[in-house]
Amino acid sequence: MATFISVPLKKSSEVDLVKPLSKFVTTTYQGSDEQGEYLRAVEELNKLRKSALGRPLDKHDSSLEILLKYYDQLCSVEPKFPFSENQLCLTFTWKDAFDKGSLFGGSVKLALASVGYEKTCVLFNSAALASQIAAEQNLDSDEGLKAAAKYYQGYICIYLPATNKKYTFGHIKDTVLSALNREPTMDISPETVGTLSLIMLAQAQEVFFLKATSDKMRSAVIAKLANQAADFYGDAFKQCQYKDNLPKEVLPVLAAKHCIMQANAELHQSASAKQKKHFGEEIARLQHAAELVKTVASRYDEYVSVKDLSERINRALTDAKKDNDFIYNERVPEVKELENIGKAALAKPTAITPPLSQKFTDLFEKMVPMAVQQSMSIYNQRKAETVNRLVGTMREATNLCNGVLASLNLPAALEDLSGDSIPQSIIEKSHAIIQQGGLQSVEQLIKDLPELLTRNREILDESLKMLDDEETTDNELRSKFTQRWNRTPSGDLYKPLRTEGANYRNVLDKAVQADHVVRDRFNTHCEMIALLCKPENELNAAIPSANPTKTLQGSEVVNVLHSLLAQLEDVKKERETLEGEIKAVTFDMSVTFLTALAQDGAINEEQLSLVQLEQLYGSYNQRVQASLRKQEELLGQVQTSHQEFSNLKQSNSEANQREEVLKKLASAHDSYIEISSNLREGTKFYNDLTEILLKFQNKCSDIVFARKTERDELLKDLQQSIAREPSAPNFNVPAYQSTPAAPGAGPTPAPRTVFVTKAAPPARPPPPAVTPQAASGPPANPQPTVQPSNNPPPVAPPAQAQGPPYPTYQGYPG
């Protein structure tokens, strides 16, 4: 029976994926049509994890398919949720696969809030299960070899089992482990998976050798396959032999396999020499093969049997010597004189590219990746800034226009030629204020703002206090346990949250300043606003009368002013229409971002957004600037005509007092409209901010809860570790108290082994003897289990080595 090394599975603790993922979906996709679909997908993902990791797996392709399907779903989900310690925190706990019955050191288990870690462990288990299924194949029969080949080609796109293991472990070493920010357990450390890669690569090559032998290929080809397998086993042996914590069974098996494959290479190369009538070379190679097999039988017989191979080599050697002695009489060369046997490496890794499952269906197919979501968030912020800039520019221009006209008492001055009645424009302004609630409406809005502000501050303070309390506890435990408290410091982990909290605090401070500006402006115009709220007779009585100027009625300058004011009104109406058009612009930027992510693997958000925003709003910006230029031109003409109008009017103190009051009334109306708008915007801002701060509070609460759970788990492990430590140092016992039995140096840990077939030998085997055609390789750190399969090869030593958004409060306009 051929001995093949297989790897045990890691075990994981149960994790509830439903609660945190559903909470994220509910919060992020609130009101979306896809929310229900995503929530069902979360349930399915949780069920899939339980099927893949929550029960023992049979050594069958259906079990491997479940593991691969879960791995594919993790690859799909990872970019679509904000998995991290300070956002969507999911802590995965995995035990070291080699902890039970193993001499590997390292942590018994490791808990990390990392989907990359979960992927690493699931991929490790997929590779481990594949090695176990491979070891179960009947490699004595051609059907078994073909079945193994078909199985691994179908699932992993690699010809034979060990080849799949090689590159799966290699993928873990080269790619996945780089995503972890902590020292992994020994089973998935780079040294261990590197060693497992070499072992599995060697076993893959051996399967190719067995297949070639079964197919009766040319002896020279078989020899090259066997020699390459010997080379791979030599590399694996060299990487293992300097590891004192390896199981005793691994090294002798690797040493034996190296010698067995080298012996097979010599055996088949001798047959090739015989075909070429090189009878001396045939005998020399058979003698070398016999020596290698003899070394295996004497040193490693406990692990592998080389009886059949030894008998085959000895029979061939006896026949070859007999023929040479009686017929050919060729000189038998020394081993060092023989030409090196070539190598043919058929076991080669292929890239791991998800999906690995044959029946993979993305549960979250419609959900866009986080990179796209983040880009969309920044794009929407840029879009909002563009819209606010254009709208703000137009509103500022309109306010400037109103201010200039109010300072000139227009259009009231044109309507007040009688000098004793209320101008029509003032009456209309009074009615507008009364319809909007008058003075009481503004006073109530001003009264509500402090309550809204206080509510938001309390939520923010409570959120940050949760972080402060947990961080204080973490620092105290770190100070107590020092290096043993080996988790990410809370101070480092909370930096993004504290930055976000500081931004919210800054937003609130700016909002308070803006509130004061609005309140001061209201106090300035409060008296005139109250006057505009009075009935017409009281309003008329409050306005001073003046000498009539009816002689100006119908004059050219009055007609010019009327025309200019009408044009300004048209400009303001056009701006209202333009503002509506600007706010109504829509464009689905996610398609652009998804295309960029698929083509380039990354999103240049700034470049893509600026180009798109210029296409969307470039023409609107030109129309806004044209409106500003037209207003500036009209205001210049109004001021010129008004000067002429003022020169024609009879100037006296009564007229000046009346005009001053009318100006104040017009200005109070404009201020009322603006203050009301600002206060309503402020109320909406505070209410919207409350929702955002509640989400921030939930985020803080979730991460603090996750940290507390992790803290309790770590404390439990530390307490168990401390309890296992000796309570006092070793000391020397006085001679008179000694007994005939040798005193013990202290408790000895129970022996650990990963082999399921035989007990470990009493001591590590000596390094194998160096032969001219052997090979070895770089060091590593494996912990495999060995299971017998149905092909008996022998063992010997290796030889000569060969080299291998939240919303931004912009304040109220002053």
C-alpha positions in Angstrom: 0.0 0.0 0.0 1.3 3.5 -0.9 1.3 5.9 1.9 -0.1 9.4 1.1 -0.2 12.3 3.5 -3.5 14.0 4.1 -4.4 17.1 6.1 -7.0 17.4 8.9 -9.8 19.9 8.7 -10.0 23.1 10.8 -12.9 23.5 13.1 -14.9 26.8 13.4 -17.1 28.2 16.1 -20.7 29.2 15.2 -21.2 32.7 13.9 -24.5 34.5 13.5 -24.4 36.1 10.1 -28.1 37.0 10.0 -28.3 39.8 12.7 -25.4 42.1 11.6 -25.8 41.6 7.8 -29.6 42.1 8.0 -29.1 45.2 10.1 -26.8 46.6 7.4 -29.2 45.7 4.6 -32.2 47.2 6.5 -30.3 50.4 7.2 -28.6 50.8 3.8 -31.4 49.7 1.5 -34.3 51.2 3.4 -37.3 51.5 1.1 -35.5 49.7 -1.7 -37.3 47.0 -3.7 -34.3 44.7 -3.3 -34.3 44.9 0.5 -36.4 41.8 0.9 -34.3 39.8 -1.6 -31.1 40.8 0.2 -32.5 39.8 3.6 -33.4 36.3 2.2 -30.0 36.0 0.7 -28.5 36.7 4.2 -30.5 33.8 5.6 -29.3 31.5 2.8 -25.7 32.6 3.4 -26.0 31.7 7.1 -27.5 28.3 6.2 -24.7 27.7 3.8 -22.1 28.4 6.5 -23.7 25.9 8.8 -23.8 23.3 6.1 -20.1 23.8 5.2 -18.7 24.3 8.7 -21.2 23.3 11.3 -21.2 19.6 10.8 -18.7 16.7 10.0 -18.0 16.4 6.3 -17.9 13.2 4.4 -14.9 12.5 2.2 -17.0 13.0 -0.9 -17.3 15.5 -3.7 -20.7 16.7 -2.5 -19.0 17.9 0.8 -16.2 19.6 -1.2 -18.8 21.3 -3.4 -20.5 22.8 -0.3 -17.1 24.2 1.0 -16.3 25.6 -2.4 -19.8 27.2 -2.8 -19.4 28.9 0.6 -16.0 30.1 -0.4 -17.4 31.5 -3.6 -20.1 33.3 -1.7 -17.5 34.8 0.6 -15.6 36.1 -2.4 -18.8 37.6 -3.7 -20.0 39.1 -0.4 -16.7 40.6 0.7 -16.6 43.6 -1.6 -20.3 44.3 -1.1 -20.4 44.8 2.7 -18.1 47.0 4.8 -16.5 44.2 6.7 -14.0 45.6 9.2 -13.4 45.9 13.0 -14.8 49.4 13.1 -17.7 49.0 10.7 -19.5 45.7 10.0 -17.7 43.6 12.6 -18.0 39.8 12.3 -15.6 37.8 14.4 -14.6 34.4 13.1 -13.0 31.9 15.5 -11.1 28.9 14.1 -9.1 26.2 15.9 -5.7 25.1 14.7 -6.2 22.0 12.5 -3.1 20.3 14.1 -3.7 21.2 17.7 -5.1 17.7 18.7 -2.5 15.0 18.3 0.0 17.5 16.8 3.5 18.7 17.7 2.8 22.0 16.0 3.1 25.0 18.3 1.1 28.2 18.1 -2.3 29.2 19.2 -5.0 26.6 19.9 -7.5 29.0 18.2 -7.6 32.5 16.8 -10.6 34.9 16.6 -10.4 37.7 14.0 -12.9 40.2 12.6 -11.8 39.5 9.1 -13.6 37.9 6.1 -10.2 37.4 4.6 -9.4 35.2 7.6 -12.6 33.2 7.1 -11.8 32.8 3.4 -8.3 31.5 4.3 -9.7 28.9 6.7 -12.4 27.8 4.3 -9.9 27.5 1.5 -7.6 25.5 3.8 -10.4 23.1 4.6 -11.2 22.7 0.9 -7.6 21.8 0.2 -7.5 19.5 3.3 -10.7 17.7 2.3 -9.4 17.3 -1.3 -6.3 15.6 0.1 -8.4 13.3 2.2 -10.6 12.3 -0.8 -7.5 11.8 -2.9 -6.0 9.5 -0.3 -9.2 7.4 -0.4 -8.9 6.7 -4.2 -8.0 3.2 -5.3 -4.8 4.0 -7.2 -4.1 0.3 -8.0 -6.7 0.4 -10.7 -6.8 2.4 -13.9 -10.4 3.3 -13.1 -9.4 4.8 -9.8 -6.8 6.9 -11.4 -9.1 8.1 -14.1 -11.8 8.8 -11.5 -9.4 10.9 -9.4 -8.2 12.8 -12.5 -11.8 13.5 -13.6 -12.8 14.6 -10.1 -10.1 17.1 -9.7 -10.2 18.4 -13.2 -13.9 19.1 -12.7 -13.7 20.9 -9.4 -10.3 22.5 -9.3 -9.2 22.6 -12.9 -6.1 20.6 -12.0 -5.4 17.0 -13.1 -4.8 15.2 -9.8 -5.6 15.7 -6.2 -2.3 16.6 -4.7 -1.8 19.2 -7.5 -5.0 20.9 -6.3 -3.7 20.9 -2.7 -0.4 22.3 -3.9 -1.8 25.4 -5.4 -4.6 25.8 -2.9 -2.1 25.9 -0.1 0.2 28.1 -2.2 -2.7 30.5 -2.8 -3.2 30.8 0.9 0.5 31.5 1.4 0.9 34.0 -1.4 -2.4 35.8 -1.5 -4.9 35.3 1.3 -2.6 35.5 4.3 -1.5 39.0 3.2 -5.0 40.3 4.2 -4.6 39.3 7.8 -3.2 41.9 10.3 -2.4 39.3 13.0 -0.1 36.4 13.4 -2.1 33.3 12.2 -2.2 29.9 13.9 0.6 27.6 12.9 -1.6 25.5 10.5 -2.1 28.5 8.1 1.2 30.2 8.7 3.2 30.8 5.5 5.8 28.2 6.6 3.3 25.5 7.2 1.2 26.0 4.0 4.5 26.3 2.1 5.5 22.9 3.3 2.1 21.4 2.6 2.4 22.8 -0.9 5.6 20.9 -1.5 4.3 17.7 0.0 1.1 17.8 -2.1 3.1 18.7 -5.2 5.3 15.7 -4.7 2.3 13.4 -4.2 0.7 14.8 -7.3 3.8 13.9 -9.3 3.8 10.4 -7.8 0.2 9.9 -9.0 1.3 10.9 -12.5 4.0 8.3 -12.2 1.5 5.6 -11.1 -0.8 6.5 -14.0 2.1 6.3 -16.5 3.1 2.9 -15.1 -0.4 1.7 -15.3 -0.6 2.9 -18.9 2.7 1.0 -19.7 4.3 4.1 -21.1 7.9 4.0 -22.3 10.4 3.3 -19.5 12.4 6.5 -20.2 9.3 8.6 -19.7 8.3 6.8 -16.5 11.8 7.2 -15.2 11.7 11.0 -15.7 8.3 11.2 -13.9 9.7 9.2 -11.0 12.9 11.2 -10.8 10.9 14.4 -10.7 8.7 13.0 -7.9 11.9 12.1 -6.0 13.1 15.7 -6.5 9.9 17.1 -5.1 10.0 14.8 -2.1 13.6 15.8 -1.5 12.5 19.5 -1.5 9.7 18.7 1.0 12.1 16.7 3.2 14.6 19.5 3.3 12.0 22.1 4.3 10.8 19.8 7.1 14.0 18.4 8.6 15.0 21.6 10.5 11.7 21.8 12.3 12.0 20.3 15.7 8.2 20.5 16.4 7.2 18.3 13.4 5.6 14.9 14.0 8.2 12.2 13.8 6.2 10.4 11.1 6.4 13.1 8.5 10.2 13.1 8.0 10.6 9.3 7.6 7.7 9.2 5.1 9.2 12.0 3.0 12.7 10.5 3.2 11.3 7.1 2.3 9.2 8.5 -0.6 12.3 10.3 -1.9 14.3 7.1 -2.0 11.4 5.0 -3.3 10.8 7.3 -6.3 14.5 7.5 -7.0 14.7 3.7 -6.9 11.7 3.6 -9.3 13.5 6.1 -11.6 16.6 3.9 -11.6 14.6 0.7 -12.2 12.8 2.1 -15.2 15.9 3.8 -16.6 17.6 0.4 -16.4 14.9 -1.0 -18.6 15.6 1.8 -21.1 19.3 1.0 -20.9 18.6 -2.7 -21.6 16.5 -1.7 -24.7 19.6 0.2 -25.9 21.8 -2.8 -25.1 23.7 -0.9 -22.5 23.9 -3.9 -20.1 26.6 -2.5 -17.8 24.5 0.6 -17.2 21.5 -1.6 -16.6 23.3 -3.4 -13.8 24.7 -0.3 -12.3 21.2 1.3 -12.1 19.6 -1.8 -10.6 22.4 -2.0 -8.0 21.8 1.6 -7.1 18.0 1.0 -6.9 18.6 -2.1 -4.7 20.8 0.0 -2.3 18.1 2.7 -2.1 15.4 0.2 -1.3 17.6 -1.5 1.2 18.1 1.8 3.0 14.3 2.3 3.2 13.8 -1.2 4.5 16.4 -0.8 7.2 15.4 2.7 8.4 11.8 3.3 7.5 10.1 -0.1 7.4 7.8 0.9 10.1 6.2 3.5 7.9 6.2 2.0 4.4 6.6 -1.4 2.8 9.1 -1.9 0.0 8.9 -5.7 -0.2 7.3 -5.9 -3.6 9.6 -3.2 -5.1 12.6 -4.8 -3.6 11.8 -8.3 -5.0 11.2 -6.8 -8.4 14.5 -5.0 -8.4 16.4 -8.0 -7.1 14.9 -10.3 -9.8 15.8 -7.8 -12.5 19.3 -7.4 -11.1 19.9 -11.2 -10.9 18.7 -11.7 -14.5 20.8 -8.8 -15.7 24.0 -10.1 -13.9 23.5 -13.6 -15.2 23.1 -12.4 -18.8 26.1 -10.1 -18.6 28.3 -12.7 -17.0 27.6 -15.4 -19.5 26.9 -13.4 -22.7 27.8 -9.7 -22.8 30.6 -9.3 -20.3 30.2 -5.5 -20.2 31.9 -3.4 -17.6 29.6 -2.1 -14.9 30.2 1.6 -14.3 30.2 3.4 -11.0 27.0 5.2 -10.0 28.8 8.6 -10.3 29.7 7.8 -13.9 26.0 7.3 -14.9 24.3 9.9 -16.9 21.7 11.9 -14.9 18.1 10.8 -15.5 16.0 13.6 -16.9 12.9 15.0 -15.2 9.3 15.6 -16.4 7.1 17.7 -14.1 3.5 17.1 -15.0 2.2 18.3 -11.6 1.9 22.0 -12.0 -0.3 24.6 -10.2 -3.0 26.5 -11.9 -4.5 29.8 -10.8 -7.4 29.8 -8.4 -10.1 32.0 -9.8 -13.5 32.1 -8.2 -16.0 30.7 -8.7 -14.6 27.3 -7.8 -18.0 25.7 -7.4 -19.7 24.1 -10.3 -23.1 25.3 -9.3 -22.3 28.7 -8.0 -25.1 31.4 -7.9 -24.3 34.7 -6.4 -26.9 35.3 -3.7 -26.2 39.1 -3.8 -25.9 39.5 -7.5 -27.8 42.7 -7.6 -25.9 44.4 -4.8 -23.2 46.7 -6.0 -19.7 46.4 -4.4 -18.7 48.7 -1.6 -16.2 50.4 -3.8 -19.0 51.4 -6.1 -21.2 52.4 -3.1 -18.4 54.5 -1.7 -17.8 56.1 -5.1 -21.5 56.7 -5.5 -21.5 58.4 -2.1 -18.7 60.7 -3.0 -20.2 61.4 -6.4 -23.6 62.3 -4.8 -21.7 64.6 -2.5 -20.0 66.2 -5.5 -23.3 66.5 -7.3 -25.0 68.1 -4.3 -22.1 70.6 -4.0 -22.5 71.4 -7.7 -26.3 71.9 -7.4 -25.9 73.9 -4.2 -23.3 76.1 -5.8 -25.4 76.9 -8.8 -28.6 77.3 -6.8 -26.8 79.4 -4.1 -25.3 81.6 -6.8 -28.7 82.4 -8.2 -30.3 82.9 -4.8 -27.5 85.3 -3.8 -28.0 87.2 -7.0 -31.7 87.4 -6.3 -31.1 88.6 -2.7 -28.7 91.2 -4.0 -31.3 92.4 -6.5 -34.0 92.6 -3.8 -31.6 94.5 -1.6 -30.7 97.0 -4.2 -34.4 97.6 -5.1 -35.3 97.9 -1.4 -32.6 100.5 -0.9 -34.0 102.5 -3.8 -37.6 102.0 -2.4 -38.6 100.3 -5.6 -41.2 99.6 -6.8 -43.0 101.3 -3.9 -41.6 104.7 -4.9 -43.3 104.4 -8.3 -46.6 103.4 -6.7 -46.6 106.0 -3.9 -47.0 109.1 -6.0 -50.1 110.1 -4.0 -48.1 110.3 -0.8 -51.0 109.2 1.5 -52.0 105.6 0.5 -50.2 102.2 0.9 -48.2 101.2 -2.2 -49.6 98.1 -3.8 -46.3 96.3 -3.5 -46.3 96.8 0.2 -49.9 95.5 0.5 -48.8 92.3 -1.4 -45.8 91.9 0.8 -48.0 92.2 3.9 -50.4 89.6 2.6 -47.5 87.2 1.7 -46.2 87.4 5.3 -49.6 86.8 6.9 -50.2 83.8 4.6 -47.0 82.2 5.8 -47.9 82.4 9.4 -46.6 85.9 10.3 -44.5 86.6 13.3 -45.6 83.7 15.3 -44.5 81.1 12.7 -40.9 82.4 12.8 -40.9 82.7 16.6 -42.0 79.1 16.9 -39.3 77.9 14.5 -36.6 79.8 16.4 -37.9 78.3 19.6 -37.7 74.7 18.3 -34.1 74.9 17.1 -32.4 74.6 20.5 -34.4 71.5 21.4 -33.4 69.9 18.1 -29.7 70.9 18.7 -29.7 69.5 22.2 -31.2 66.2 21.1 -28.4 65.8 18.5 -25.7 66.7 20.9 -26.9 64.1 23.4 -26.9 61.3 20.8 -23.4 62.3 19.7 -22.1 62.5 23.3 -23.6 59.2 24.3 -22.1 57.5 21.2 -18.6 58.8 21.9 -18.9 57.9 25.6 -19.5 54.3 24.7 -16.2 54.4 22.8 -14.4 56.1 25.6 -15.6 53.6 28.2 -14.6 50.6 26.1 -11.2 52.1 25.2 -10.5 52.8 28.9 -11.2 49.1 29.8 -9.1 47.9 26.9 -6.1 50.1 28.0 -6.5 48.8 31.6 -6.4 45.2 30.5 -3.5 45.9 28.1 -1.6 47.4 31.0 -2.4 44.4 33.1 -1.6 41.6 30.6 1.0 43.5 28.5 2.0 41.5 25.5 -0.5 38.8 26.1 -3.3 41.3 25.3 -2.6 40.8 21.6 -5.6 42.4 20.0 -5.9 45.6 18.1 -5.9 48.6 20.5 -9.2 50.2 20.8 -7.6 53.6 20.3 -6.3 52.6 16.9 -9.6 50.9 16.0 -11.8 53.8 16.9 -9.8 56.4 15.0 -12.2 56.5 12.0 -15.2 56.7 14.3 -13.7 59.5 16.3 -12.9 61.3 13.1 -16.5 60.9 12.0 -17.7 62.0 15.5 -15.4 65.1 15.3 -16.9 66.0 11.9 -20.4 65.8 13.4 -19.3 68.0 16.3 -17.9 70.5 13.9 -21.1 70.4 11.8 -23.2 71.1 14.9 -20.9 74.0 16.0 -21.2 75.6 12.6 -25.0 75.1 12.7 -25.1 77.0 16.1 -23.2 79.9 14.6 -25.6 80.0 11.6 -28.6 79.9 14.0 -27.3 83.0 15.8 -26.9 84.8 12.5 -30.6 84.1 11.7 -31.8 85.0 15.1 -29.9 88.3 15.0 -31.3 89.1 11.6 -34.8 88.4 12.8 -34.3 90.7 15.8 -33.2 93.5 13.5 -36.3 93.3 11.3 -38.8 92.0 14.0 -40.5 95.4 14.4 -41.1 96.0 10.7 -42.3 92.4 10.2 -44.8 92.9 13.0 -46.0 96.0 11.3 -46.5 94.1 8.0 -48.7 91.6 9.9 -51.2 94.4 11.0 -54.4 95.2 9.2 -54.2 97.7 6.3 -55.7 100.6 8.2 -53.2 100.2 11.0 -50.3 99.7 8.5 -51.4 102.8 6.6 -51.6 104.8 9.8 -48.0 103.7 10.7 -46.6 105.0 7.4 -45.9 108.8 7.4 -47.7 110.8 4.7 -45.9 113.2 2.4 -46.7 115.8 -0.3 -48.0 114.2 -3.5 -45.9 113.9 -6.6 -48.7 113.1 -9.1 -47.0 115.2 -11.7 -44.6 112.4 -12.3 -47.3 109.9 -13.1 -46.9 108.8 -16.7 -43.6 110.5 -17.1 -40.9 108.8 -19.3 -38.6 108.1 -16.4 -41.4 106.3 -14.4 -42.2 104.2 -17.5 -38.5 103.3 -18.0 -38.3 102.2 -14.3 -41.5 100.1 -14.6 -40.0 98.4 -17.7 -36.7 97.7 -16.0 -38.4 96.3 -12.9 -40.5 94.0 -15.0 -37.4 92.7 -16.8 -35.8 92.0 -13.4 -38.9 90.1 -12.3 -38.6 88.0 -15.5 -35.0 87.3 -14.6 -36.0 86.1 -11.1 -38.8 83.9 -12.5 -36.4 82.4 -15.0 -34.1 81.6 -12.1 -36.8 79.8 -10.3 -37.5 77.6 -13.4 -33.7 77.1 -13.9 -33.4 76.0 -10.2 -36.1 73.4 -10.7 -34.4 72.0 -13.8 -31.0 71.8 -12.0 -32.5 70.0 -9.1 -34.3 67.6 -11.4 -31.2 66.3 -13.2 -30.6 62.6 -12.7 -28.0 60.1 -13.9 -27.2 56.6 -12.8 -23.5 56.8 -12.2 -23.3 53.3 -10.7 -23.2 51.8 -14.2 -20.1 53.9 -15.0 -18.4 52.9 -11.8 -19.2 49.2 -12.2 -17.8 49.3 -15.8 -14.6 50.9 -14.6 -14.3 48.4 -11.7 -14.7 45.5 -14.1 -12.3 46.8 -16.7 -9.6 48.3 -14.5 -10.1 46.6 -11.1 -10.3 50.0 -9.5 -12.4 53.2 -9.7 -10.9 56.6 -10.4 -13.9 58.3 -8.8 -12.7 61.9 -9.1 -11.9 61.8 -12.8 -15.1 59.9 -13.8 -17.3 62.2 -11.6 -15.8 65.5 -12.7 -16.2 64.5 -16.4 -19.8 63.4 -15.9 -20.8 66.4 -13.8 -19.4 68.7 -16.4 -21.5 67.0 -19.0 -24.6 67.3 -16.8 -24.3 70.8 -15.5 -22.0 72.6 -17.9 -24.8 74.1 -19.9 -26.7 75.1 -16.7 -23.6 76.9 -15.4 -23.5 78.9 -18.6 -27.2 79.9 -18.2 -26.6 80.9 -14.6 -23.7 83.2 -15.6 -25.8 84.7 -18.4 -28.5 85.5 -15.9 -26.0 87.2 -13.5 -24.7 89.3 -16.4 -28.2 90.3 -17.4 -29.1 91.3 -13.8 -26.0 93.4 -13.4 -26.8 95.2 -16.6 -30.4 95.9 -15.6 -29.5 97.0 -12.1 -27.1 99.5 -13.6 -29.8 100.9 -15.7 -32.3 101.0 -12.7 -29.8 103.0 -10.6 -29.3 105.5 -13.4 -33.0 105.9 -14.0 -33.8 106.1 -10.3 -31.3 108.9 -9.9 -33.1 110.9 -12.6 -36.5 110.0 -10.9 -35.2 111.2 -7.5 -34.0 114.5 -9.0 -37.6 115.2 -10.3 -39.3 114.4 -7.0 -39.9 117.2 -4.5 -37.6 116.5 -1.6 -38.7 117.3 2.0 -38.4 115.8 5.4 -41.9 114.2 5.3 -41.2 112.5 2.0 -37.8 111.3 3.3 -39.4 109.8 6.4 -42.1 108.1 4.4 -39.6 106.7 1.9 -37.4 105.4 4.7 -40.3 103.5 6.3 -41.3 102.0 3.0 -37.7 100.8 2.4 -37.7 99.2 5.8 -41.0 97.4 5.1 -39.7 96.1 1.8 -36.5 95.0 3.4 -38.4 93.3 6.3 -40.5 91.3 3.8 -37.4 90.1 2.0 -35.7 89.2 5.3 -38.9 87.4 6.5 -39.0 85.2 3.4 -35.3 84.4 3.7 -35.4 83.8 7.5 -38.4 81.5 7.2 -36.7 79.5 4.5 -33.5 79.3 6.5 -35.3 78.2 9.7 -37.2 75.5 7.8 -34.0 74.3 6.2 -32.4 74.3 9.7 -35.2 72.3 11.2 -35.0 69.7 8.3 -31.2 69.7 8.8 -31.4 68.9 12.5 -34.0 66.2 11.9 -32.0 64.6 9.1 -28.9 64.8 11.2 -30.7 63.0 14.0 -31.3 60.0 11.8 -27.6 60.0 10.8 -26.4 60.3 14.3 -28.7 57.4 15.4 -27.0 55.3 12.7 -23.6 56.5 14.0 -24.8 55.5 17.5 -25.8 52.1 16.3 -22.4 51.7 14.6 -20.6 52.6 17.8 -22.9 50.3 19.8 -22.3 47.4 17.5 -18.5 47.7 17.5 -18.4 48.1 21.3 -20.6 45.0 21.7 -18.3 43.1 19.3 -15.2 44.3 21.2 -16.7 43.3 24.5 -17.5 39.8 23.2 -13.9 39.5 21.8 -12.6 40.8 25.2 -14.5 38.2 27.1 -13.3 35.5 24.8 -9.7 36.6 25.1 -9.9 36.9 28.9 -11.2 33.4 29.1 -8.3 32.1 27.0 -5.8 34.1 29.1 -7.3 32.7 32.3 -7.0 29.1 31.0 -3.5 29.8 29.8 -2.5 31.2 33.2 -4.1 28.3 35.0 -1.9 25.8 33.0 1.3 27.6 33.9 3.4 26.1 36.7 2.7 27.9 40.0 6.4 27.8 41.2 9.8 27.3 39.5 11.6 24.0 39.5 13.9 23.4 42.5 16.5 20.8 43.4 15.5 18.1 45.8 18.0 17.3 48.7 19.9 14.1 48.1 18.6 12.5 51.3 15.1 12.8 50.0 15.7 11.3 46.6 14.3 7.9 45.8 15.9 5.2 43.6 13.8 6.4 40.7 15.1 9.4 38.8 13.3 12.6 39.7 11.2 14.2 37.0 11.9 17.6 35.7 8.3 18.6 35.7 5.1 17.6 33.9 5.6 16.3 30.4 2.9 17.1 27.8 1.2 14.1 26.1 2.7 13.1 22.8 0.8 14.4 19.8 0.6 12.9 16.3 -1.4 13.6 13.2 -0.9 10.1 11.7 -3.9 7.8 11.8 -2.2 4.6 10.8 0.8 4.0 13.1 2.4 5.3 16.3 5.4 7.5 16.1 8.9 6.0 16.3 10.9 6.7 19.4 13.3 9.1 17.7 13.7 11.3 14.6 15.3 9.4 11.7 18.8 10.4 10.6 19.0 12.6 7.5 19.0 10.5 4.4 22.2 9.7 2.6 23.1 11.9 -0.4 23.0 10.3 -3.8 24.0 11.9 -7.1 20.5 12.1 -8.5 18.5 13.1 -5.4 17.0 16.5 -4.8 15.8 18.6 -1.9 14.3 22.0 -1.4 13.7 25.0 0.9 12.4 24.8 4.5 8.8 25.1 5.8 6.5 23.9 8.6 3.8 21.2 7.8 1.5 19.2 10.0 -0.2 16.6 7.8 -1.9 13.3 8.6 -0.8 10.2 6.7 -3.3 7.8 5.4 -2.6 4.6 3.5 -3.7 4.1 -0.1 -3.5 1.0 -2.3 0.0 1.1 -3.7 3.1 -0.2 -1.9 6.3 1.8 -2.4 9.5 1.8 -0.4 11.5 4.6 1.3 15.1 6.1 1.5 16.9 9.4 2.1 17.1 12.5 -0.1 20.3 13.7 -1.6 21.8 16.6 -3.5 19.8 19.7 -3.3 18.5 21.6 -6.3 17.3 25.2 -6.2 13.4 25.8 -6.6 -21.9 60.5 3.6 -23.3 62.2 5.8 -25.0 65.6 4.8 -22.9 68.7 5.2 -24.5 71.7 6.9 -23.7 74.8 4.9 -25.2 77.4 7.3 -27.8 80.0 6.6 -27.0 82.8 4.2 -26.2 86.0 6.2 
